[in-house]
Amino acid sequence: MIHDDPQVVLKLTGRATRWIQLLQDFGHVDIAGADQLVMAAANLHADLQVEGDRIDLGLVRRAAAMLLFPPGGEGTGPVLEEDWPLLFS
């Protein structure tokens, strides 16, 4: 996991940052959820051994899908279903 090494500094790309803000604006995550999303993306960055110090939109979307739709979860709900094409296409 990435947070095991305090020397590692990762940065979100501009598109990834704007996308997380969009999730917040649409009410799908709050500030704590956005922080959790960034940590999940950072962990994916480490697990997948991605080169560089940037967390891109693809990793953030993947982390969001994992957090918002956990295996065996209840489903997306009507609001997220409506926003799905905009957020994940």
N, C-alpha and C positions, 0 to 999 in steps of 0.2 A: 504494500500500500504506500502511496506517495507520502503521506504525512509522517511516516516512520523516519524519513530523512529530512532534518530541518534545514539542510543546505540546498535543497531543491526549490527553485522558484519557477513557477509556471505562470504564464499570462494567457488570458483569453483573447482571442482575436476580436476585432470590432464587431463582426457579424455575430459571433457567439454571445457577446455582451448584449447586443441589441435584441437578440432572440430571447435571452433570459428576461430582459426587461419587458418584452412583449408577453411572455408567460405571466409575469407579475401584473401587467396592465389588464390582461384578460381575466385575472383572478384565479389562475390555476396554481400559482405558488405565491406564498408570502415571502418576507425577507428570509426567514429561517429556511423555508423550502428552497429558495434560490441559493443559499449557502450550502445546503445539503446537495443540491444539484451540481454546484461547482466542485465540491469534494468528490462526488461520484464520478464526474468527468475526469478529475485529476487521477483518481484511482484507475479508471479505464486507460488513461494515458500511460500510466506505469505498467499495468497488466499487459497491455498490447505492445509495450516497448516502442512507443511512437518516438521518432526522432525529433529533436528540437525542443524548444521551451514553450510552444504555443498549443493551447487547447482550442481546436477549431470547432466550427458549427456542427460538423458531423459527429464529433465525440459528445458534444453537449446534447444534441438531439437523441443520440443513443442512450445517454445517461437518463435523460428525461423520460424516454419511453420505458426504461426499466423502473424508474421511480413512480411514474404515474400509473403504470399498468403492470404491477407485480404479478408473477405467475399465480394463478388461482385467485386473482382479485375479483372484485365485484363487477367490473366492466367500466366503461368510460363515463357514463352518465350523459345526459342529453346536451349539456353545454359544451363539454369537451368534444363530443361527436360533431357538433356544429363547427367548432374551431379546428378540427383535425386537418382538413385540407389546407388551410392557411399555415398551420404550424408545422406539419410534417410532410408537405409535398414540395 
